[in-house]
Every structure is written in structure tokens, then in C-alpha cells.
Amino acid sequence: MTTLSDWLAAQPVDPKLASVVATMATASAEIADVLRLAPISGQTGLAGQTNVQGEAQKALDVISNDIVLNHIRKNPDISILVSEELDEAVHIENQGRFLVATDPLDGSSNLDVNVTVGTIFSVLDATKGLLQPGSAQLAAGYAAYGPATSLVLTFGTSTAVFTLDADGTFQLTLDNMTVATASAEYAINTARERLWDAATRGYVAENVAGETGPAGKRHNMRWVGSMVADIHRILMRGGIFLYPLDSETISKGGRLRLLYEANPMALLVEAAGGRSTTGRERILDLVPTGIHQRVPVILGSAEEVARVEAWYAKTPAN
Ligand code: FDP
């Protein structure tokens, strides 16, 4: 077996950059431990609850953020942390060349039902500022805390999957993964159908029409509602994930966050041969205007994403 350390040492990247990824892997292994035992330790994942001793509990996403921050502070090569849990970027007093943007616990509304959640992260050159396009990412990854803890990583050219072993090391379980070009599985929250734009409506209607409709094949729908779980399924067996702009999210720019959700997932998917778009633009080309900016997200198997892009191309922007 190849451990994460062996694999990182063999990558043609700056060893300091590799150390940033190793730091996020270590933080993820600690978060996996906390989540695994959370129901026994009485952690509900909800803020404002008290434990059996009557002590105030921190929400699991706050605990996860603390774990990440704690590990980041120990790595002198990381000088800035942007986190979904923190309003402002944290500037750490060192000369570290790297910035980490993270959603420390994504999908947290699934915590109480023991469904896969995850930690997503993106690594940028800290000397180039907070608001860089996703194409400038030096590395990206996520940990998926499911039946197994998976760590999925890219330095921008290929995507590899590791699995957390019983002794706390990550073992390489799939190198150079590819997202199937064609697929018939789509993921979207259909409860929002009344809010969708014409392009989303058109694409989904074709899928629902099945083999006798314009898509010419029967589609299936899967929506975990935890982005890490949905994207992990798509990376492993193909498919498309859509959280498009709709009449409710339009005022905020979208639902999901650009810096620590859309960008890292887009880099992972594209490095595995898939596509990513807002519908009208490649996600990785967007220049952020704020650290917590939201964007529409459509990514996955190239042929399915191209079908959605074709719908947007023939639908005028609002
Ligand atoms: P959550 O709020 O539980 O953290 O990041 C936001 C996110 O989950 C994604 O993981 C998930 O894909 C999405 O929200 C689900 O949104 P809906 O509840 O609107 O379906």
C-alpha cells in the first residue's frame, strides 16, 4: 500500500505545499474521530444545546473549525485561513506562503441522521491576496466522513483517493481517477422546481422524459443534500450535481460558496476529466468579489454538464 506521506513525497510539487495538504489530512482524521463518537459523547451537532452534565455544547461545525485552525497554526507554511465558520480571514503571524480556504464541516444539516458529511479545502498562494480565481488554486481536496473516511486530493492535474486506516494513516486506494464522460444520474433538489430558471427546467424535463424523450436515455435521480457525499458519488461513478441560480437564491448570487465549496470541487472534478460551470461561465474562471461569495454550481460528467450549458446558451439571461 502507498501511504499519503509516500504519495505526497513522490508528487512534483513544492514540499511545503505538500505539507499544507498533509496538515488538512491530519485535521480531517481528527474530525473523523470526533464525528465517529459524537452520538456517544452526546454531541448533537446543534449549537446552543447542553450535554448531560448541563455544560454548553459547541456545534460540531464549530469544533471542526477549531480543529482545522489548531492544525493550521502548527504549520509555518500557512499564513491565512478563510473558513465558512469565520466572518473574516484569519491572518497567522508567520511568513507562510499558503492560504487555506475551508468549509470545515459541509453538509452539517445531515449530522443528526448519520449521513456522510465532509471537510472541503482549497490551497492558494497567500502572497496573491484573498480573491483569486479557482484556476489559481495550487491544491484542493475534501474528506468524506462516511462508512469509510475518504480523502480526495488534487494538485490540479490528476485526482487521487485515500482511505483512512485503523491506525490513523491515509492509504492510497485510487490514483488518477476519471469521472465517467457520460452518465444518466443527476443530483438536484427537486423541491425547488417552482423556483428554477428555464434552462434547469428544460434539462431536468428531458431527463424525466427518459429513453423516449430528447435525452434518449432513462435517467435516475440521487440527492443526498450533503455536497461532499453527492460529489464523491459523482467522482466515483459519474453523474451531475446542480445547485443552479433560482428565483430565491438569485439575490445572493447562488446557494453554495465559491472559495471553499465550488472552487475546490470544480478543480477536483476537472482534474478527473469532468466539467464545471455556473451554467454560463466556467466556475474556475470566476474572479471572487468576497470571501464568502455564493455562486451557482453545476459540475460532473462532461456530457451531462455540456447538455446543461447548451440549455443556458439557448436561454436568455434574466
Ligand atoms: P449544509 O447546509 O447542510 O452544510 O453547503 C451547504 C449544503 O449543506 C451542501 O452540502 C448541500 O449540497 C446543500 O447545502 C443542500 O442544500 P438544500 O438544503 O437547499 O438542498
Residues whose N, C-alpha, C, O or C-beta is under 5 A from the ligand:
A	BS01	FDP	L105 D106 G107 S108 S109 N110 N189 G225 S226 M227 V228
